[in-house]
Amino acid sequence: MNFHAFTAKVSSIFMLTCIFCASAAAQIFIGERESFPPDLDQIYGRGLAYLCQIQKENGNFEGHYGDQPGVIGLCIVAMLASGEDPNTGKYSANVKKGLNSIFEKTNKNNGYIGNSMYNHSFATLALAEVYGAVDDSRIGPALNTAVKLILSAQEKNPKGAWRYSPESKDADTTVSGAAAVALFAASNAGIAVPEASISKALSFFEACRGDDGGFGYDKKESSNYQRGAIGALLFLLASRRDSPIRAGASEYLRKNPPKNDKDKYYYYGQYYAAQAFFQEGAEAWNSWNEANVSRMRRSQEENGSWNGQLGPAFSTAAALLSMALNYRYLPIYERR
């Protein structure tokens, strides 16, 4: 373990120890507390209870995409975000089962997790968030190897970004967003991530930026809410708040909200939009967050799930993570 990783690990353990020693009722927050929906704990708890209910003994989840390591990773992150001790707390067994599944699906030769860079990136994000928080000696080496694969895939890609395979020669903004966020999370955990890697990723997004301020899939066309949220978030995480590209993307989000929760990628979009509005600042976050929690309250099923077309595990995890910034326990959710 290098010095940066060691210090990040110690810092994470210290922060989490402080949090977990406090009473759950105290609702300790990292950063200044803003508005907090009064029934959020109940909504969030029901969602996590559902995920625990549909998790199998092998760590996978029931339903469409429930066996994909990227989805498993997002479910783990949703559990971590609640603030329970991941080693001894309410969801510790579920977190450990999920991690076992991710390790089982990792290529032992090159560290590739699953069968696509979507899966690899979301699983890497989960590894970065559990690093220093979960007592498992496999996490550090796996995270280092996973990051190296993301960086290697970008180096081989003429567009300086990512697509479905580590060998891809083309790129799109959705896979690239997942990979870049994983790199930001890994950097927070103390893993070395070259600044040039982030700059190249942002340059690809700039090349895909449309006249409306949004982003196309692989070129300047067909902007949508999900890609607008991804682009806005990346520029904010990279401390490019003053960039006109960031400002245009944030404005695009405000002008083009999703029509309803029946959209195929609705919960996926809210997952990214929550982070983008939070990073933009308190004023933008408060109004968006209130409306989002209200929508999630109405659309939550009786069994605690959210029913999206991408499967119950993914939809529920993404819905929960769109509200998890109210808790702010995770390093990736610290405001820049």
C-alpha positions in Angstrom: 0.0 0.0 0.0 1.5 3.4 -0.9 1.6 6.3 1.5 -1.4 8.1 0.1 -3.5 5.0 0.2 -2.4 4.3 3.8 -3.2 7.8 5.0 -6.6 7.8 3.2 -7.3 4.4 4.9 -6.5 5.7 8.4 -8.5 8.9 7.7 -11.5 6.9 6.5 -11.4 4.6 9.5 -11.2 7.5 11.9 -14.1 9.3 10.2 -16.3 6.2 10.2 -15.4 5.4 13.8 -16.5 8.9 14.9 -19.8 8.5 13.0 -20.6 5.0 14.2 -19.9 5.8 17.8 -22.5 8.5 17.7 -26.2 7.7 18.2 -28.1 7.0 15.0 -30.7 9.4 16.2 -28.1 12.2 16.3 -28.0 12.1 12.4 -24.5 13.4 12.1 -23.7 14.9 8.7 -20.5 15.6 6.9 -20.7 19.2 5.9 -23.4 21.7 6.7 -26.8 20.2 7.1 -29.5 21.7 4.9 -33.1 20.6 4.5 -33.8 17.0 5.5 -37.1 15.3 4.5 -38.8 14.2 7.7 -39.8 10.7 6.4 -36.6 10.0 4.5 -35.3 7.4 7.0 -38.5 5.4 6.6 -38.4 5.6 2.8 -34.7 4.7 2.7 -35.0 1.9 5.2 -37.9 0.3 3.3 -35.8 0.3 0.2 -32.8 -1.3 1.8 -35.0 -3.9 3.5 -36.2 -4.8 0.0 -32.7 -5.1 -1.4 -31.8 -7.4 1.6 -34.9 -9.5 0.9 -34.0 -10.1 -2.8 -30.3 -10.7 -2.2 -29.2 -14.3 -2.7 -26.7 -16.2 -0.6 -24.1 -15.9 -3.4 -24.4 -12.1 -3.2 -26.4 -11.6 -6.4 -29.9 -10.0 -6.4 -33.1 -11.4 -7.9 -34.5 -10.0 -11.1 -33.2 -8.5 -14.3 -29.5 -7.5 -14.1 -29.4 -8.5 -10.4 -26.4 -10.8 -11.1 -24.3 -8.0 -12.7 -21.4 -6.8 -10.6 -22.1 -3.2 -11.5 -25.6 -3.5 -10.1 -24.3 -5.4 -7.1 -21.8 -2.6 -6.5 -24.5 0.1 -6.6 -26.6 -1.9 -4.1 -23.6 -2.1 -1.8 -23.0 1.7 -2.1 -26.7 2.3 -1.2 -26.2 0.2 1.9 -23.1 2.1 2.9 -24.7 5.4 2.4 -27.2 4.8 5.2 -24.4 5.2 7.8 -24.7 1.8 9.4 -21.3 0.2 10.4 -20.5 -2.0 7.3 -18.5 -4.5 9.5 -21.0 -5.1 12.3 -24.1 -3.1 11.5 -27.5 -3.9 10.1 -26.4 -4.5 6.5 -22.9 -5.8 7.2 -23.7 -9.4 6.0 -25.3 -8.1 2.8 -22.3 -5.9 2.1 -19.9 -8.8 2.6 -22.0 -11.1 0.4 -22.1 -8.5 -2.3 -18.3 -8.0 -2.2 -17.8 -11.8 -2.4 -19.9 -11.8 -5.6 -17.9 -9.0 -7.1 -14.6 -10.7 -6.3 -16.0 -13.9 -7.8 -16.8 -12.1 -11.0 -13.3 -10.5 -11.3 -10.9 -11.8 -13.8 -7.9 -13.0 -11.8 -5.4 -12.1 -14.6 -6.3 -8.5 -15.4 -8.8 -7.4 -12.7 -11.6 -6.9 -15.2 -14.9 -7.1 -13.3 -17.8 -8.6 -15.2 -18.4 -8.4 -18.9 -18.5 -4.7 -19.7 -16.9 -1.4 -18.7 -20.3 -0.4 -17.2 -20.0 -3.3 -14.8 -16.4 -2.7 -14.2 -16.8 1.0 -13.5 -19.7 0.7 -11.0 -18.0 -2.2 -9.3 -14.8 -0.1 -9.0 -16.9 2.7 -7.5 -18.1 0.3 -4.9 -14.6 -0.9 -4.1 -13.5 2.7 -3.7 -16.3 3.4 -1.2 -15.7 0.3 0.9 -12.0 0.8 1.0 -11.0 1.9 4.4 -14.5 1.2 5.7 -14.9 -2.6 5.4 -12.3 -4.9 7.0 -11.4 -7.1 4.0 -7.8 -7.4 2.8 -8.9 -8.2 -0.7 -10.3 -4.7 -1.3 -7.1 -2.6 -1.7 -5.4 -4.8 -4.2 -8.6 -5.3 -6.2 -9.2 -1.5 -6.3 -5.7 -0.8 -7.5 -6.0 -3.4 -10.2 -9.4 -2.2 -11.3 -8.2 1.4 -11.5 -5.2 0.4 -13.6 -7.5 -1.4 -16.0 -9.7 1.8 -16.4 -6.6 3.9 -17.1 -5.1 1.3 -19.5 -8.4 1.2 -21.4 -8.4 5.0 -21.7 -4.8 5.0 -22.9 -5.6 2.6 -25.7 -8.7 4.5 -26.8 -8.1 7.1 -29.5 -10.9 9.3 -28.1 -9.3 9.3 -24.6 -12.5 7.9 -23.0 -14.3 4.6 -22.7 -16.9 2.3 -24.2 -18.1 -1.3 -23.6 -14.8 -3.1 -23.7 -11.3 -2.3 -22.3 -10.2 -2.8 -25.9 -12.8 -0.4 -27.5 -11.5 2.2 -30.0 -14.6 4.3 -29.8 -16.3 5.9 -26.8 -19.6 7.2 -25.5 -20.6 9.6 -22.7 -22.5 7.1 -20.5 -19.8 4.5 -20.1 -17.2 7.3 -19.9 -19.2 8.9 -17.1 -19.3 5.7 -15.1 -15.5 5.2 -15.5 -14.6 8.8 -14.7 -16.7 8.8 -11.5 -15.0 5.6 -10.5 -11.7 7.3 -10.9 -12.8 10.3 -8.8 -13.9 7.9 -6.0 -10.6 6.0 -6.3 -8.7 9.2 -6.0 -10.7 10.1 -2.9 -9.6 6.8 -1.5 -5.9 7.6 -2.0 -5.3 5.7 -5.3 -3.1 7.6 -7.8 -5.1 8.9 -10.7 -3.3 11.1 -13.2 -4.8 14.6 -13.8 -4.3 14.0 -17.5 -6.8 11.1 -17.4 -9.5 13.4 -16.1 -8.6 16.1 -18.5 -8.9 13.7 -21.5 -12.3 12.5 -20.3 -13.6 16.1 -20.0 -12.2 16.8 -23.5 -14.3 14.0 -24.9 -17.4 15.4 -23.2 -16.6 18.8 -24.6 -16.5 17.2 -28.1 -19.9 15.7 -27.5 -21.5 18.9 -26.2 -24.5 20.1 -28.2 -25.7 23.7 -28.8 -28.4 23.2 -26.2 -25.8 22.7 -23.4 -26.4 18.9 -23.1 -24.3 16.0 -24.4 -24.8 13.6 -27.2 -24.1 9.9 -26.9 -20.9 9.8 -28.9 -21.0 13.1 -30.8 -22.9 16.5 -30.8 -26.4 15.3 -31.1 -29.4 13.9 -29.2 -28.9 15.4 -25.8 -30.9 13.9 -22.9 -31.3 14.4 -19.2 -29.2 11.5 -18.2 -26.1 12.6 -20.2 -26.6 16.2 -19.1 -26.5 15.1 -15.5 -23.3 13.0 -16.1 -21.5 15.8 -17.9 -22.5 18.5 -15.3 -21.3 16.2 -12.5 -17.9 15.4 -14.0 -17.1 19.1 -14.5 -18.1 19.8 -10.9 -16.1 16.9 -9.5 -13.1 18.1 -11.5 -13.5 21.6 -9.9 -14.5 23.2 -13.2 -17.4 25.0 -11.6 -16.7 28.2 -13.6 -16.6 26.4 -16.9 -19.2 27.6 -19.4 -19.6 23.9 -20.3 -20.6 23.1 -16.7 -23.0 26.1 -16.6 -24.6 25.1 -19.8 -25.1 21.5 -18.7 -26.6 22.6 -15.4 -29.0 24.9 -17.2 -29.9 22.1 -19.6 -30.9 19.9 -16.6 -33.2 22.6 -15.2 -34.9 23.2 -18.6 -35.3 19.5 -19.5 -36.5 17.5 -16.4 -37.7 14.0 -17.0 -41.3 13.8 -17.9 -42.2 10.9 -15.6 -40.8 7.9 -13.8 -41.9 5.5 -16.6 -38.9 6.5 -18.7 -36.6 3.6 -19.2 -33.6 5.4 -17.7 -35.4 7.5 -15.2 -33.8 6.2 -12.0 -30.4 6.1 -13.7 -30.8 9.8 -14.5 -31.9 10.7 -11.0 -28.8 8.9 -9.6 -26.5 11.3 -11.5 -28.7 14.4 -11.3 -28.8 14.2 -7.5 -25.0 14.4 -7.4 -24.9 17.2 -10.0 -27.4 19.4 -8.2 -25.7 18.7 -4.9 -22.3 19.7 -6.2 -23.7 22.8 -7.8 -24.6 24.2 -4.3 -27.2 24.5 -1.5 -29.8 26.5 -3.4 -29.9 24.2 -6.4 -29.8 21.1 -4.3 -32.5 22.0 -1.8 -35.2 22.6 -4.4 -34.3 19.6 -6.5 -33.9 17.3 -3.5 -37.4 18.2 -2.1 -39.0 17.5 -5.4 -37.1 14.3 -5.9 -37.8 12.8 -2.5 -41.5 13.6 -3.0 -41.5 11.7 -6.4 -39.6 8.8 -4.8 -42.1 8.7 -2.0 -45.0 8.5 -4.4 -43.4 5.9 -6.7 -42.1 3.5 -4.0 -43.9 0.2 -4.2 -45.5 -1.4 -1.1 -42.6 -3.9 -0.8 -40.1 -1.0 -0.6 -38.8 -1.3 -4.2 -38.9 1.0 -7.2 -40.1 -0.6 -10.4 -37.9 0.5 -13.3 -37.3 -1.2 -16.6 -33.7 -1.9 -15.8 -34.7 -4.4 -13.1 -35.7 -4.0 -9.4 -32.2 -4.2 -7.9 -30.8 -1.5 -10.1 -33.9 0.8 -10.0 -34.1 0.5 -6.2 -30.4 1.1 -5.7 -30.4 4.1 -8.1 -33.6 5.6 -6.4 -32.0 5.2 -3.0 -28.7 6.8 -4.1 -30.6 9.7 -5.6 -31.7 10.4 -2.0 -28.5 9.3 -0.2 -26.8 12.7 -0.4 -29.1 13.7 2.4 -26.9 11.5 4.6 -23.5 12.4 3.2 -21.6 9.6 4.7 -19.8 8.6 1.5 -16.5 10.3 0.4 -17.8 10.6 -3.2 -20.7 12.7 -1.8 -18.5 15.4 -0.2 -19.2 18.8 -1.8 -16.3 20.1 -3.8 
